[in-house]
Amino acid sequence: MKDRPPSSLSAEVVTSAVWDAIAQIPGVADLYRKPLQSLGERVHLERHGPVRLTDDADGPLLEVHIVLEPGASVSGVGEAVARAGAGYLAQAAGTSIGHVEVYVDDVADAGAE
């Protein structure tokens, strides 16, 4: 697997495009970032952010790490994120996405708003 996007899109553009596609999906609180990932993004050392587009044996692989809203359906939100992210990115990159993996890495605090 290559460590860079298969298209000419930068990692930042891929992340932004996928976030635009999934931000309004009920149950998605945010993209998941570890504290050190957030720091790495600020100083441009980030290698593996919350959204990755890489080459896989089956074609482009989209990997999305999210924070779920409390009480949201993991499978329902995961399926919606996969469809929306892949569809939007396929339009932006001009290529179909071969496989999507959605990871729910955290659940937002119920009182945090």
MMTF fields as JSON, N, C-alpha, C and O atoms, coordinates in Angstrom:
{
  "mmtfVersion": "1.0.0",
  "mmtfProducer": "UNKNOWN",
  "numBonds": 451,
  "numAtoms": 452,
  "numGroups": 113,
  "numChains": 1,
  "numModels": 1,
  "chainsPerModel": [1],
  "groupsPerChain": [113],
  "chainIdList": ["A"],
  "bondAtomList": [4, 2, 8, 6, 12, 10, 16, 14, 20, 18, 24, 22, 28, 26, 32, 30, 36, 34, 40, 38, 44, 42, 48, 46, 52, 50, 56, 54, 60, 58, 64, 62, 68, 66, 72, 70, 76, 74, 80, 78, 84, 82, 88, 86, 92, 90, 96, 94, 100, 98, 104, 102, 108, 106, 112, 110, 116, 114, 120, 118, 124, 122, 128, 126, 132, 130, 136, 134, 140, 138, 144, 142, 148, 146, 152, 150, 156, 154, 160, 158, 164, 162, 168, 166, 172, 170, 176, 174, 180, 178, 184, 182, 188, 186, 192, 190, 196, 194, 200, 198, 204, 202, 208, 206, 212, 210, 216, 214, 220, 218, 224, 222, 228, 226, 232, 230, 236, 234, 240, 238, 244, 242, 248, 246, 252, 250, 256, 254, 260, 258, 264, 262, 268, 266, 272, 270, 276, 274, 280, 278, 284, 282, 288, 286, 292, 290, 296, 294, 300, 298, 304, 302, 308, 306, 312, 310, 316, 314, 320, 318, 324, 322, 328, 326, 332, 330, 336, 334, 340, 338, 344, 342, 348, 346, 352, 350, 356, 354, 360, 358, 364, 362, 368, 366, 372, 370, 376, 374, 380, 378, 384, 382, 388, 386, 392, 390, 396, 394, 400, 398, 404, 402, 408, 406, 412, 410, 416, 414, 420, 418, 424, 422, 428, 426, 432, 430, 436, 434, 440, 438, 444, 442, 448, 446],
  "bondOrderList": [1, 1, 1, 1, 1, 1, 1, 1, 1, 1, 1, 1, 1, 1, 1, 1, 1, 1, 1, 1, 1, 1, 1, 1, 1, 1, 1, 1, 1, 1, 1, 1, 1, 1, 1, 1, 1, 1, 1, 1, 1, 1, 1, 1, 1, 1, 1, 1, 1, 1, 1, 1, 1, 1, 1, 1, 1, 1, 1, 1, 1, 1, 1, 1, 1, 1, 1, 1, 1, 1, 1, 1, 1, 1, 1, 1, 1, 1, 1, 1, 1, 1, 1, 1, 1, 1, 1, 1, 1, 1, 1, 1, 1, 1, 1, 1, 1, 1, 1, 1, 1, 1, 1, 1, 1, 1, 1, 1, 1, 1, 1, 1],
  "groupList": [{"groupName": "MET", "atomNameList": ["N", "CA", "C", "O"], "elementList": ["N", "C", "C", "O"], "formalChargeList": [0, 0, 0, 0], "bondAtomList": [1, 0, 2, 1, 3, 2], "bondOrderList": [1, 1, 2], "singleLetterCode": "M", "chemCompType": "L-PEPTIDE LINKING"}, {"groupName": "LYS", "atomNameList": ["N", "CA", "C", "O"], "elementList": ["N", "C", "C", "O"], "formalChargeList": [0, 0, 0, 0], "bondAtomList": [1, 0, 2, 1, 3, 2], "bondOrderList": [1, 1, 2], "singleLetterCode": "K", "chemCompType": "L-PEPTIDE LINKING"}, {"groupName": "ASP", "atomNameList": ["N", "CA", "C", "O"], "elementList": ["N", "C", "C", "O"], "formalChargeList": [0, 0, 0, 0], "bondAtomList": [1, 0, 2, 1, 3, 2], "bondOrderList": [1, 1, 2], "singleLetterCode": "D", "chemCompType": "L-PEPTIDE LINKING"}, {"groupName": "ARG", "atomNameList": ["N", "CA", "C", "O"], "elementList": ["N", "C", "C", "O"], "formalChargeList": [0, 0, 0, 0], "bondAtomList": [1, 0, 2, 1, 3, 2], "bondOrderList": [1, 1, 2], "singleLetterCode": "R", "chemCompType": "L-PEPTIDE LINKING"}, {"groupName": "PRO", "atomNameList": ["N", "CA", "C", "O"], "elementList": ["N", "C", "C", "O"], "formalChargeList": [0, 0, 0, 0], "bondAtomList": [1, 0, 2, 1, 3, 2], "bondOrderList": [1, 1, 2], "singleLetterCode": "P", "chemCompType": "L-PEPTIDE LINKING"}, {"groupName": "SER", "atomNameList": ["N", "CA", "C", "O"], "elementList": ["N", "C", "C", "O"], "formalChargeList": [0, 0, 0, 0], "bondAtomList": [1, 0, 2, 1, 3, 2], "bondOrderList": [1, 1, 2], "singleLetterCode": "S", "chemCompType": "L-PEPTIDE LINKING"}, {"groupName": "LEU", "atomNameList": ["N", "CA", "C", "O"], "elementList": ["N", "C", "C", "O"], "formalChargeList": [0, 0, 0, 0], "bondAtomList": [1, 0, 2, 1, 3, 2], "bondOrderList": [1, 1, 2], "singleLetterCode": "L", "chemCompType": "L-PEPTIDE LINKING"}, {"groupName": "ALA", "atomNameList": ["N", "CA", "C", "O"], "elementList": ["N", "C", "C", "O"], "formalChargeList": [0, 0, 0, 0], "bondAtomList": [1, 0, 2, 1, 3, 2], "bondOrderList": [1, 1, 2], "singleLetterCode": "A", "chemCompType": "L-PEPTIDE LINKING"}, {"groupName": "GLU", "atomNameList": ["N", "CA", "C", "O"], "elementList": ["N", "C", "C", "O"], "formalChargeList": [0, 0, 0, 0], "bondAtomList": [1, 0, 2, 1, 3, 2], "bondOrderList": [1, 1, 2], "singleLetterCode": "E", "chemCompType": "L-PEPTIDE LINKING"}, {"groupName": "VAL", "atomNameList": ["N", "CA", "C", "O"], "elementList": ["N", "C", "C", "O"], "formalChargeList": [0, 0, 0, 0], "bondAtomList": [1, 0, 2, 1, 3, 2], "bondOrderList": [1, 1, 2], "singleLetterCode": "V", "chemCompType": "L-PEPTIDE LINKING"}, {"groupName": "THR", "atomNameList": ["N", "CA", "C", "O"], "elementList": ["N", "C", "C", "O"], "formalChargeList": [0, 0, 0, 0], "bondAtomList": [1, 0, 2, 1, 3, 2], "bondOrderList": [1, 1, 2], "singleLetterCode": "T", "chemCompType": "L-PEPTIDE LINKING"}, {"groupName": "TRP", "atomNameList": ["N", "CA", "C", "O"], "elementList": ["N", "C", "C", "O"], "formalChargeList": [0, 0, 0, 0], "bondAtomList": [1, 0, 2, 1, 3, 2], "bondOrderList": [1, 1, 2], "singleLetterCode": "W", "chemCompType": "L-PEPTIDE LINKING"}, {"groupName": "ILE", "atomNameList": ["N", "CA", "C", "O"], "elementList": ["N", "C", "C", "O"], "formalChargeList": [0, 0, 0, 0], "bondAtomList": [1, 0, 2, 1, 3, 2], "bondOrderList": [1, 1, 2], "singleLetterCode": "I", "chemCompType": "L-PEPTIDE LINKING"}, {"groupName": "GLN", "atomNameList": ["N", "CA", "C", "O"], "elementList": ["N", "C", "C", "O"], "formalChargeList": [0, 0, 0, 0], "bondAtomList": [1, 0, 2, 1, 3, 2], "bondOrderList": [1, 1, 2], "singleLetterCode": "Q", "chemCompType": "L-PEPTIDE LINKING"}, {"groupName": "GLY", "atomNameList": ["N", "CA", "C", "O"], "elementList": ["N", "C", "C", "O"], "formalChargeList": [0, 0, 0, 0], "bondAtomList": [1, 0, 2, 1, 3, 2], "bondOrderList": [1, 1, 2], "singleLetterCode": "G", "chemCompType": "PEPTIDE LINKING"}, {"groupName": "TYR", "atomNameList": ["N", "CA", "C", "O"], "elementList": ["N", "C", "C", "O"], "formalChargeList": [0, 0, 0, 0], "bondAtomList": [1, 0, 2, 1, 3, 2], "bondOrderList": [1, 1, 2], "singleLetterCode": "Y", "chemCompType": "L-PEPTIDE LINKING"}, {"groupName": "HIS", "atomNameList": ["N", "CA", "C", "O"], "elementList": ["N", "C", "C", "O"], "formalChargeList": [0, 0, 0, 0], "bondAtomList": [1, 0, 2, 1, 3, 2], "bondOrderList": [1, 1, 2], "singleLetterCode": "H", "chemCompType": "L-PEPTIDE LINKING"}],
  "groupTypeList": [0, 1, 2, 3, 4, 4, 5, 5, 6, 5, 7, 8, 9, 9, 10, 5, 7, 9, 11, 2, 7, 12, 7, 13, 12, 4, 14, 9, 7, 2, 6, 15, 3, 1, 4, 6, 13, 5, 6, 14, 8, 3, 9, 16, 6, 8, 3, 16, 14, 4, 9, 3, 6, 10, 2, 2, 7, 2, 14, 4, 6, 6, 8, 9, 16, 12, 9, 6, 8, 4, 14, 7, 5, 9, 5, 14, 9, 14, 8, 7, 9, 7, 3, 7, 14, 7, 14, 15, 6, 7, 13, 7, 7, 14, 10, 5, 12, 14, 16, 9, 8, 9, 15, 9, 2, 2, 9, 7, 2, 7, 14, 7, 8],
  "groupIdList": [1, 2, 3, 4, 5, 6, 7, 8, 9, 10, 11, 12, 13, 14, 15, 16, 17, 18, 19, 20, 21, 22, 23, 24, 25, 26, 27, 28, 29, 30, 31, 32, 33, 34, 35, 36, 37, 38, 39, 40, 41, 42, 43, 44, 45, 46, 47, 48, 49, 50, 51, 52, 53, 54, 55, 56, 57, 58, 59, 60, 61, 62, 63, 64, 65, 66, 67, 68, 69, 70, 71, 72, 73, 74, 75, 76, 77, 78, 79, 80, 81, 82, 83, 84, 85, 86, 87, 88, 89, 90, 91, 92, 93, 94, 95, 96, 97, 98, 99, 100, 101, 102, 103, 104, 105, 106, 107, 108, 109, 110, 111, 112, 113],
  "secStructList": [7, 7, 1, 1, 7, 1, 1, 1, 7, 7, 2, 2, 2, 2, 2, 2, 2, 2, 2, 2, 2, 2, 6, 6, 1, 6, 6, 3, 3, 3, 3, 7, 7, 7, 2, 2, 2, 2, 2, 2, 2, 2, 6, 6, 7, 7, 1, 1, 7, 1, 3, 3, 3, 3, 3, 3, 6, 6, 3, 3, 3, 3, 3, 3, 3, 3, 3, 3, 7, 6, 6, 7, 7, 2, 2, 2, 2, 2, 2, 2, 2, 2, 2, 2, 2, 2, 2, 2, 2, 2, 2, 2, 2, 6, 1, 7, 7, 1, 3, 3, 3, 3, 3, 3, 3, 3, 3, 7, 7, 6, 6, 7, 7],
  "xCoordList": [0.838, 0.0, 0.885, 1.839, 0.588, 1.334, 0.904, -0.203, 1.79, 1.54, 1.01, 0.932, 0.652, 0.127, -1.118, -1.338, -1.931, -3.157, -2.872, -1.873, -3.743, -3.529, -3.808, -3.423, -4.455, -4.748, -3.786, -2.874, -4.002, -3.156, -3.615, -3.06, -4.607, -5.118, -4.201, -3.746, -3.933, -3.12, -3.95, -5.177, -3.264, -3.954, -4.906, -5.985, -4.527, -5.375, -6.651, -7.732, -6.52, -7.684, -8.622, -9.842, -8.061, -8.868, -9.644, -10.846, -8.956, -9.613, -10.718, -11.822, -10.442, -11.436, -12.646, -13.785, -12.404, -13.498, -14.376, -15.602, -13.759, -14.547, -15.309, -16.473, -14.685, -15.385, -16.59, -17.663, -16.425, -17.555, -18.697, -19.866, -18.371, -19.391, -20.082, -21.253, -19.386, -19.965, -20.368, -21.017, -20.006, -20.225, -21.687, -21.979, -22.6, -24.022, -24.754, -25.968, -24.038, -24.674, -25.028, -24.157, -26.291, -26.676, -25.874, -25.781, -25.298, -24.503, -23.01, -22.248, -22.572, -21.14, -20.855, -21.388, -20.003, -19.633, -18.419, -18.363, -17.441, -16.208, -15.347, -15.667, -14.259, -13.224, -12.381, -12.223, -11.844, -11.059, -9.59, -8.995, -9.024, -7.594, -7.045, -7.636, -5.914, -5.21, -4.568, -4.288, -4.326, -3.706, -2.419, -2.203, -1.568, -0.327, -0.575, 0.215, -1.659, -1.985, -2.343, -1.919, -3.116, -3.486, -2.254, -2.164, -1.303, -0.054, 0.723, 1.24, 0.805, 1.519, 0.939, 1.675, -0.398, -1.038, -0.629, -0.413, -0.521, -0.171, 1.25, 1.527, 2.137, 3.529, 3.856, 5.024, 2.835, 2.949, 3.802, 4.55, 3.684, 4.37, 3.403, 3.815, 2.14, 1.099, 1.276, 1.3, 1.399, 1.498, 0.211, -0.168, -0.457, -1.678, -2.778, -2.914, -3.554, -4.625, -5.901, -5.894, -6.996, -8.27, -8.898, -9.812, -8.423, -8.912, -7.691, -6.756, -7.724, -6.612, -7.154, -8.156, -6.488, -6.813, -5.531, -4.567, -5.523, -4.323, -4.677, -5.849, -3.654, -3.856, -3.927, -3.168, -4.845, -5.033, -5.145, -5.273, -5.097, -5.206, -6.522, -6.579, -7.58, -8.897, -9.154, -10.285, -8.155, -8.329, -8.137, -7.64, -8.523, -8.352, -9.11, -10.272, -8.428, -8.992, -9.165, -8.209, -10.387, -10.689, -10.872, -11.69, -10.11, -10.201, -10.595, -9.952, -11.667, -12.183, -12.304, -12.893, -11.748, -11.825, -12.713, -12.443, -13.789, -14.761, -14.99, -14.64, -15.596, -16.126, -17.64, -18.215, -18.273, -19.713, -20.438, -19.917, -21.628, -22.464, -23.066, -23.354, -23.257, -23.834, -25.197, -26.033, -25.41, -26.688, -26.862, -27.873, -25.917, -26.032, -25.744, -24.983, -26.35, -26.148, -24.795, -24.535, -23.943, -22.607, -22.703, -22.055, -23.51, -23.587, -24.275, -23.833, -25.33, -26.035, -25.176, -25.126, -24.5, -23.626, -22.437, -22.04, -21.874, -20.746, -21.088, -20.308, -22.259, -22.688, -22.915, -22.539, -23.529, -23.781, -22.472, -22.33, -21.52, -20.203, -19.496, -18.92, -19.536, -18.874, -19.464, -18.722, -20.788, -21.443, -21.143, -20.747, -21.336, -21.162, -19.706, -19.421, -18.797, -17.374, -16.872, -16.188, -17.212, -16.755, -17.377, -16.693, -18.652, -19.329, -18.771, -18.496, -18.604, -18.099, -16.657, -16.29, -15.857, -14.451, -14.294, -13.412, -15.134, -15.084, -15.365, -14.726, -16.317, -16.606, -15.427, -15.061, -14.832, -13.732, -12.471, -11.763, -12.192, -10.962, -11.154, -10.179, -12.401, -12.664, -12.384, -12.203, -12.347, -12.098, -12.982, -13.28, -13.397, -14.242, -13.38, -12.224, -13.96, -13.283, -13.548, -14.704, -12.487, -12.623, -13.154, -13.885, -12.793, -13.161, -13.15, -12.316, -14.078, -14.13, -14.125, -14.866, -13.288, -13.262, -13.556, -12.86, -14.596, -14.967, -14.695, -15.163, -13.939, -13.607, -14.253, -14.089, -14.982, -15.503, -14.483, -14.432, -13.672, -12.584, -12.969, -12.258, -14.088, -14.481, -15.953, -16.543, -16.536, -17.906, -17.794, -17.141, -18.437, -18.381, -19.035, -19.922, -18.578, -19.192, -20.61, -20.855, -21.551, -22.956, -23.197, -24.086, -22.439, -22.658, -21.794, -21.892, -20.952, -20.027, -20.668, -20.725, -21.141, -21.69, -21.535, -21.938],
  "yCoordList": [-1.173, 0.0, 1.239, 1.315, 2.19, 3.436, 4.309, 4.166, 5.223, 6.078, 7.449, 8.352, 7.614, 8.896, 8.652, 7.549, 9.692, 9.517, 9.082, 9.504, 8.235, 7.775, 8.856, 8.716, 9.906, 10.99, 12.145, 12.039, 13.225, 14.397, 15.241, 16.315, 14.782, 15.53, 15.35, 14.241, 16.444, 16.366, 15.766, 15.718, 15.311, 14.743, 15.757, 15.384, 17.028, 18.074, 18.256, 18.438, 18.205, 18.36, 17.161, 17.326, 15.968, 14.765, 14.859, 14.596, 15.233, 15.358, 16.397, 16.15, 17.54, 18.605, 18.178, 18.444, 17.523, 17.079, 16.05, 16.124, 15.096, 14.072, 14.708, 14.371, 15.619, 16.277, 17.055, 17.016, 17.757, 18.465, 17.51, 17.873, 16.308, 15.326, 14.705, 14.337, 14.578, 13.835, 14.701, 14.206, 15.962, 16.816, 16.911, 17.036, 16.855, 17.018, 15.69, 15.683, 14.591, 13.29, 13.189, 13.35, 12.926, 12.779, 11.666, 10.554, 11.984, 11.012, 11.243, 10.702, 12.039, 12.351, 13.607, 14.678, 13.468, 14.62, 15.348, 16.578, 14.584, 15.19, 14.101, 12.915, 14.521, 13.584, 13.295, 14.165, 12.104, 11.727, 12.059, 11.695, 12.75, 13.056, 12.798, 13.209, 12.116, 11.957, 13.305, 14.073, 13.616, 14.914, 15.183, 16.306, 14.189, 14.408, 14.588, 15.245, 14.017, 14.232, 15.687, 16.279, 16.275, 17.683, 18.568, 19.488, 18.306, 19.066, 18.845, 19.796, 17.596, 17.287, 17.99, 18.423, 18.11, 18.817, 20.279, 20.86, 20.879, 22.295, 22.572, 23.64, 21.624, 21.839, 21.021, 20.841, 20.537, 19.804, 18.54, 18.208, 17.839, 16.567, 15.403, 14.247, 15.687, 14.658, 13.725, 14.171, 12.431, 11.445, 10.658, 10.271, 10.419, 9.623, 10.364, 10.223, 11.142, 11.908, 11.102, 9.883, 11.783, 11.093, 10.58, 9.757, 11.053, 10.593, 10.239, 11.028, 9.052, 8.604, 8.043, 7.328, 8.37, 7.81, 7.195, 7.904, 5.88, 5.17, 4.172, 3.893, 3.645, 2.587, 1.25, 0.982, 0.416, -0.915, -1.874, -1.433, -3.153, -4.148, -4.016, -4.324, -3.557, -3.415, -2.013, -1.704, -1.165, 0.208, 1.164, 0.764, 2.419, 3.395, 2.977, 2.574, 3.084, 2.765, 4.059, 4.815, 4.321, 5.484, 5.003, 4.123, 5.581, 5.249, 6.522, 7.56, 6.44, 7.598, 7.248, 6.227, 8.094, 7.919, 9.025, 10.209, 8.625, 9.609, 9.512, 8.528, 10.581, 10.627, 10.593, 11.381, 9.681, 9.475, 10.299, 10.498, 10.773, 11.433, 10.369, 9.258, 10.702, 9.725, 9.228, 10.018, 7.935, 7.34, 7.066, 6.485, 7.461, 7.246, 5.785, 5.114, 5.313, 3.943, 3.824, 4.496, 2.967, 2.799, 2.321, 2.877, 1.293, 0.755, 1.733, 1.893, 2.38, 3.334, 4.525, 4.923, 5.091, 6.231, 5.789, 6.497, 4.631, 4.127, 3.946, 4.325, 3.363, 3.18, 4.513, 4.683, 5.463, 6.78, 7.513, 8.154, 7.418, 8.048, 7.423, 8.135, 6.106, 5.423, 5.854, 6.169, 5.871, 6.266, 7.714, 8.015, 8.617, 10.044, 10.387, 11.114, 9.87, 10.163, 9.652, 10.369, 8.406, 7.819, 8.523, 8.786, 8.825, 9.496, 10.878, 11.231, 11.655, 13.015, 13.015, 13.794, 12.137, 12.072, 11.544, 11.993, 10.605, 10.092, 11.21, 11.283, 12.079, 13.219, 14.185, 14.685, 14.445, 15.412, 14.888, 15.644, 13.593, 13.019, 12.452, 12.198, 12.25, 11.702, 10.214, 9.698, 9.523, 8.084, 7.417, 8.017, 6.198, 5.518, 4.972, 4.598, 4.937, 4.445, 2.952, 2.529, 2.141, 0.688, 0.131, -0.86, 0.758, 0.222, 1.364, 2.266, 1.325, 2.332, 1.628, 0.668, 2.108, 1.622, 2.799, 3.814, 2.662, 3.712, 3.184, 2.107, 3.947, 3.588, 4.584, 5.794, 4.083, 4.934, 4.834, 3.836, 5.871, 5.861, 6.421, 6.204, 7.142, 7.746, 8.111, 8.17, 8.356, 8.873, 10.196, 10.289, 11.214, 12.55, 12.53, 11.722, 13.437, 13.576, 14.091, 15.003, 13.512, 13.887, 15.348, 15.975, 15.906, 17.278, 18.297, 19.484, 17.894, 18.814, 19.446, 18.825, 20.645, 21.401, 22.854, 23.653],
  "zCoordList": [0.0, 0.0, 0.0, 0.774, -0.84, -0.88, 0.283, 0.801, 0.698, 1.834, 1.42, 2.252, 0.178, -0.296, -1.128, -1.628, -1.271, -2.039, -3.468, -4.051, -4.052, -5.413, -6.449, -7.61, -6.051, -6.99, -6.729, -5.909, -7.425, -7.235, -6.048, -5.812, -5.302, -4.161, -2.954, -2.672, -2.247, -1.032, 0.099, 0.026, 1.142, 2.307, 2.926, 3.386, 2.947, 3.516, 2.699, 3.258, 1.392, 0.518, 0.668, 0.71, 0.75, 0.937, 2.246, 2.282, 3.316, 4.624, 4.569, 5.055, 3.992, 3.899, 3.07, 3.451, 1.948, 1.08, 1.775, 1.697, 2.449, 3.15, 4.303, 4.523, 5.044, 6.146, 5.611, 6.212, 4.495, 3.893, 3.579, 3.713, 3.167, 2.787, 3.987, 3.894, 5.117, 6.245, 7.431, 8.353, 7.434, 8.607, 9.024, 10.213, 8.076, 8.392, 8.63, 8.833, 8.608, 8.848, 10.324, 11.179, 10.636, 12.041, 12.7, 12.179, 13.849, 14.586, 14.484, 15.285, 13.511, 13.384, 14.188, 13.897, 15.21, 16.029, 15.462, 15.48, 14.958, 14.464, 13.823, 13.899, 13.198, 12.785, 14.017, 14.873, 14.118, 15.288, 15.074, 14.059, 16.04, 16.033, 17.422, 18.421, 17.48, 18.745, 19.06, 18.14, 20.343, 20.676, 19.908, 19.454, 19.753, 19.01, 17.521, 16.843, 16.997, 15.593, 15.366, 14.373, 16.269, 16.134, 16.121, 15.309, 17.007, 17.026, 15.734, 15.148, 15.29, 14.054, 12.852, 11.965, 12.813, 11.697, 11.693, 10.629, 12.868, 12.956, 12.472, 11.925, 12.67, 12.248, 11.0, 10.658, 10.333, 9.068, 9.177, 8.257, 10.303, 10.475, 10.398, 10.503, 10.218, 10.204, 9.012, 7.865, 9.289, 8.217, 8.081, 6.975, 9.185, 9.149, 9.889, 11.104, 9.174, 9.77, 9.896, 9.724, 10.196, 10.394, 9.1, 9.141, 7.972, 6.668, 5.825, 5.69, 5.27, 4.433, 3.135, 3.121, 2.055, 0.748, 0.21, -0.081, 0.08, -0.341, -1.439, -1.688, -2.084, -3.074, -2.366, -1.435, -2.818, -2.27, -3.453, -4.596, -3.195, -4.269, -5.039, -6.23, -4.359, -4.987, -5.515, -5.893, -5.554, -6.004, -4.839, -3.787, -5.012, -3.946, -2.671, -2.725, -1.541, -0.238, 0.531, 0.704, 0.997, 1.821, 3.255, 3.524, 4.167, 5.586, 6.327, 6.172, 7.144, 7.855, 9.336, 9.691, 10.195, 11.65, 12.204, 12.004, 12.913, 13.382, 14.89, 15.541, 15.413, 16.771, 16.616, 15.867, 17.325, 17.229, 18.291, 19.389, 17.97, 18.965, 19.883, 19.436, 21.163, 22.087, 21.602, 21.164, 21.681, 21.306, 19.828, 19.434, 18.999, 17.552, 17.213, 17.91, 16.157, 15.689, 14.997, 13.999, 15.533, 14.959, 13.508, 12.621, 13.277, 11.912, 10.962, 9.824, 11.4, 10.535, 10.153, 8.989, 11.146, 10.878, 10.025, 9.1, 10.33, 9.551, 8.084, 7.21, 7.807, 6.418, 5.721, 4.561, 6.428, 5.832, 5.546, 4.505, 6.468, 6.274, 5.077, 4.255, 4.975, 3.857, 2.521, 1.591, 2.415, 1.159, 0.803, -0.323, 1.776, 1.499, 1.198, 0.247, 1.999, 1.796, 0.465, -0.265, 0.143, -1.118, -2.314, -3.303, -2.236, -3.349, -3.62, -4.767, -2.571, -2.712, -3.213, -4.092, -2.643, -3.041, -4.462, -5.194, -4.856, -6.227, -7.223, -8.273, -6.898, -7.776, -7.815, -8.879, -6.646, -6.574, -7.258, -7.924, -7.094, -7.641, -9.036, -9.744, -9.435, -10.758, -10.868, -11.971, -9.744, -9.752, -8.707, -7.674, -8.963, -7.986, -6.85, -7.047, -5.681, -4.491, -4.398, -4.393, -4.324, -4.313, -3.013, -3.013, -1.894, -0.59, 0.424, 0.339, 1.385, 2.44, 3.784, 3.996, 4.686, 6.06, 6.976, 6.936, 7.809, 8.759, 10.157, 10.526, 10.931, 12.301, 13.254, 13.096, 14.236, 15.301, 16.421, 17.14, 16.564, 17.529, 18.885, 19.866, 18.957, 20.225, 20.154, 19.075, 21.319, 21.435, 22.175, 23.214, 21.628, 22.233, 23.617, 23.889, 24.481, 25.786, 25.628, 24.839, 26.373, 26.255, 26.62, 26.044, 27.552, 27.991, 27.292, 27.605, 26.362, 25.691, 24.477, 23.415, 24.608, 23.477, 23.698, 22.853]
}
